[in-house]
Structure formats: structure tokens, C-alpha cells
Amino acid sequence: MSYMCPLCNGLNIPAAQPCPTCGEPIVDYGLTEDYAGPYSPYVSSSDYLTIPEAKGYCIHLMFCPHCLTQSSYAVETWEVQGHIRPSNHEDL
């Protein structure tokens, strides 16, 4: 069984979230794990599912361009039947 984030895959666009500090709309800056370290963009997302707080959720970094506040937003992942595998260009 596989899981995917509807926000990362453009399948679900949440309503504008207000900044917890100033109330202005905040912007999604992508996965928090992408900012965790120098090699984090190259680490499989499934590796982060071993973190208890992240199980079943995709944690996104949210940023307010008005007051420069950043916060986290947990997006519940969707269960997908079967296994998701990267596309193989040779199959095209």
C-alpha cells in the first residue's frame, strides 16, 4: 500500500490559510523535510514516514511574506491502492 500527499501532487488546493501572527494569507513553500539538510531533497519521502509525528501526514513549510513568520502545516496523505513507482522513460 502506498500513500501520497494531495497538496504535493496538485490534487487538492487548501483554502488560504491565515498567518498565525498577522492573519494575512500564508504561502506553501513545500515539504519541510526539503529544508532539513544538504541531502534531504535526495532522500526518499518514505524515509520520513518513520518519524512518529509525520506518519500519515506530509508536513509543509508555510511562510508569511507580510510578517516573515514561518509555520508548519500537516496535510493528511491519501491511501493509494497498489504501489507507486517512479516512471521509467524506457516504457514510453
Secondary structure as GFF3:
##gff-version 3
##sequence-region A 1 92
A	DSSP	beta_strand	2	4	.	.	.	ID=ss1
A	DSSP	beta_strand	27	31	.	.	.	ID=ss2
A	DSSP	three_ten_helix	32	35	.	.	.	ID=ss3
A	DSSP	three_ten_helix	40	42	.	.	.	ID=ss4
A	DSSP	three_ten_helix	45	50	.	.	.	ID=ss5
A	DSSP	three_ten_helix	52	54	.	.	.	ID=ss6
A	DSSP	beta_strand	57	63	.	.	.	ID=ss7
A	DSSP	beta_strand	70	76	.	.	.	ID=ss8
A	DSSP	beta_strand	78	80	.	.	.	ID=ss9
A	DSSP	three_ten_helix	89	91	.	.	.	ID=ss10
###
